[in-house]
Amino acid sequence: MPLNSKNVDRAPNRVPRSRTPAAHDDSGRGLLLIEDLTGRRWGYDLLGSAAAPRGKGVWALLVTK
């Protein structure tokens, strides 16, 4: 049964990107966890228009067995 989650973020200029944090970093592992849990089935959709962006919707699809 698939589980689809979508969250809205009102900051359209900050696009989610997976990165490799240094060992001492306090943050930066969230998308690595999402990629591992979803098999890289996640993404984002910009909300509004290019001239008047309102934010973005970030989604992830988790397929359970």
CYANA upper distance limits for C-alpha pairs under 8 A (distance plus 0.5 A):
  1 MET  CA     63 VAL  CA      6.55
  1 MET  CA     64 THR  CA      5.94
  1 MET  CA     65 LYS  CA      7.17
  2 PRO  CA     61 LEU  CA      7.26
  2 PRO  CA     62 LEU  CA      6.23
  2 PRO  CA     63 VAL  CA      4.77
  2 PRO  CA     64 THR  CA      6.48
  3 LEU  CA     61 LEU  CA      6.26
  3 LEU  CA     62 LEU  CA      5.56
  3 LEU  CA     63 VAL  CA      6.61
  3 LEU  CA     64 THR  CA      8.05
  4 ASN  CA     59 TRP  CA      7.61
  4 ASN  CA     60 ALA  CA      6.38
  4 ASN  CA     61 LEU  CA      5.06
  4 ASN  CA     62 LEU  CA      6.83
  5 SER  CA     59 TRP  CA      5.97
  5 SER  CA     60 ALA  CA      5.94
  5 SER  CA     61 LEU  CA      7.04
  6 LYS  CA     57 GLY  CA      6.81
  6 LYS  CA     58 VAL  CA      5.99
  6 LYS  CA     59 TRP  CA      4.66
  6 LYS  CA     60 ALA  CA      7.13
  7 ASN  CA     57 GLY  CA      6.05
  7 ASN  CA     58 VAL  CA      5.81
  7 ASN  CA     59 TRP  CA      6.91
  8 VAL  CA     55 GLY  CA      7.66
  8 VAL  CA     56 LYS  CA      6.30
  8 VAL  CA     57 GLY  CA      4.92
  8 VAL  CA     58 VAL  CA      6.80
  9 ASP  CA     55 GLY  CA      6.05
  9 ASP  CA     56 LYS  CA      5.87
  9 ASP  CA     57 GLY  CA      6.75
  9 ASP  CA     58 VAL  CA      8.00
 10 ARG  CA     54 ARG  CA      6.59
 10 ARG  CA     55 GLY  CA      4.46
 10 ARG  CA     56 LYS  CA      6.85
 11 ALA  CA     54 ARG  CA      7.96
 11 ALA  CA     55 GLY  CA      5.46
 11 ALA  CA     56 LYS  CA      7.49
 12 PRO  CA     46 LEU  CA      7.30
 12 PRO  CA     47 LEU  CA      8.33
 12 PRO  CA     53 PRO  CA      6.85
 12 PRO  CA     54 ARG  CA      6.97
 12 PRO  CA     55 GLY  CA      4.59
 12 PRO  CA     56 LYS  CA      6.05
 13 ASN  CA     55 GLY  CA      8.35
 16 PRO  CA     44 TYR  CA      8.30
 17 ARG  CA     31 LEU  CA      7.89
 18 SER  CA     28 GLY  CA      8.32
 18 SER  CA     31 LEU  CA      5.91
 18 SER  CA     32 LEU  CA      6.76
 19 ARG  CA     28 GLY  CA      7.19
 19 ARG  CA     29 ARG  CA      8.15
 19 ARG  CA     31 LEU  CA      8.35
 19 ARG  CA     32 LEU  CA      7.99
 20 THR  CA     28 GLY  CA      7.69
 20 THR  CA     29 ARG  CA      8.01
 21 PRO  CA     25 ASP  CA      6.54
 21 PRO  CA     27 SER  CA      7.86
 21 PRO  CA     28 GLY  CA      6.09
 21 PRO  CA     29 ARG  CA      7.35
 28 GLY  CA     32 LEU  CA      8.46
 29 ARG  CA     33 LEU  CA      6.90
 30 GLY  CA     34 ILE  CA      6.86
 31 LEU  CA     35 GLU  CA      6.40
 32 LEU  CA     36 ASP  CA      6.72
 33 LEU  CA     37 LEU  CA      6.63
 34 ILE  CA     38 THR  CA      6.42
 34 ILE  CA     40 ARG  CA      7.81
 34 ILE  CA     42 TRP  CA      8.15
 34 ILE  CA     60 ALA  CA      7.99
 35 GLU  CA     39 GLY  CA      5.97
 35 GLU  CA     40 ARG  CA      4.76
 35 GLU  CA     41 ARG  CA      7.40
 35 GLU  CA     42 TRP  CA      7.73
 36 ASP  CA     40 ARG  CA      7.17
 37 LEU  CA     62 LEU  CA      7.31
 38 THR  CA     42 TRP  CA      7.64
 38 THR  CA     60 ALA  CA      7.41
 38 THR  CA     61 LEU  CA      6.46
 38 THR  CA     62 LEU  CA      5.41
 38 THR  CA     63 VAL  CA      7.53
 41 ARG  CA     60 ALA  CA      6.44
 41 ARG  CA     61 LEU  CA      6.11
 41 ARG  CA     62 LEU  CA      8.08
 42 TRP  CA     58 VAL  CA      8.04
 42 TRP  CA     59 TRP  CA      5.99
 42 TRP  CA     60 ALA  CA      4.61
 42 TRP  CA     61 LEU  CA      6.72
 43 GLY  CA     58 VAL  CA      6.36
 43 GLY  CA     59 TRP  CA      6.05
 43 GLY  CA     60 ALA  CA      7.13
 44 TYR  CA     56 LYS  CA      6.97
 44 TYR  CA     57 GLY  CA      5.88
 44 TYR  CA     58 VAL  CA      4.71
 44 TYR  CA     59 TRP  CA      6.42
 45 ASP  CA     56 LYS  CA      5.97
 45 ASP  CA     57 GLY  CA      5.65
 45 ASP  CA     58 VAL  CA      7.04
 46 LEU  CA     53 PRO  CA      7.74
 46 LEU  CA     54 ARG  CA      8.24
 46 LEU  CA     55 GLY  CA      6.60
 46 LEU  CA     56 LYS  CA      4.78
 46 LEU  CA     57 GLY  CA      6.89
 47 LEU  CA     53 PRO  CA      6.54
 47 LEU  CA     54 ARG  CA      5.87
 47 LEU  CA     55 GLY  CA      5.72
 47 LEU  CA     56 LYS  CA      5.54
 47 LEU  CA     57 GLY  CA      7.40
 48 GLY  CA     52 ALA  CA      6.52
 48 GLY  CA     53 PRO  CA      5.19
 48 GLY  CA     54 ARG  CA      5.65
 48 GLY  CA     55 GLY  CA      7.75
 49 SER  CA     53 PRO  CA      5.62
 49 SER  CA     54 ARG  CA      8.21
